[in-house]
Amino acid sequence: YARYVHTASLLTNGQVLVAGGYNGGDLQTAESYNSSTGMWTLTGSMSYGRYYHTSSLLTNGKVLVAAGYDDTIGVLNSAELYDLSTGAWTITTSLSYARHAYSVCVLKNGKVLAVGGVGISSSELYQP
């Protein structure tokens, strides 16, 4: 799929998960890239279309996709987890604040530090 303002995460198996983004509207789709074969494969779709979101490989090997912008809802605080072993997306605990165009960092203790975003000067420690 053509997309922009999406995310890309290197998975533990060496593949790359590309999630969400925008192409005339917010995208719920995600796909993985296998660098050994050069092939793209669709994964399951997220529950929400989102762009200007973040994605993070967690210490447990799952990928957290959080917040962003949805054309219908607006700024999101929802979060979803991608499980490489099942290929499934599940809803998880939401962030405390709706954010888009922000940054995250996974800490050694497994928590995620979410910082800033459009019009937001706060940060939060998030436990997925």
MOTA-V541003 format. One line per field, one symbol per residue. ss: DSSP state (A for helix, B for strand, O for the rest). burial: # if it has 24 or more other C-alpha atoms within 12 Angstrom, else .. A space follows every 10 residues. Layout:
ss->???
burial->???
This chain:
ss->OOOBOOBBBB OOOOOBBBBO OBOOOBOOOB BBBBOOOOBB BBOOOOOOOO BOOBBBBOOO OOBBBBBBBB OOOBBBBBBB BBBOOOOBBB BBOOOOOOOO OOBBBBOOOO OBBBBOOOOO OOBBBBOO
burial->..#.###### #....##### ##...##### ###....... ..######## ########.. .######### ....###### ####....## #..##.#### ######.... .####.#... ...#.#.#
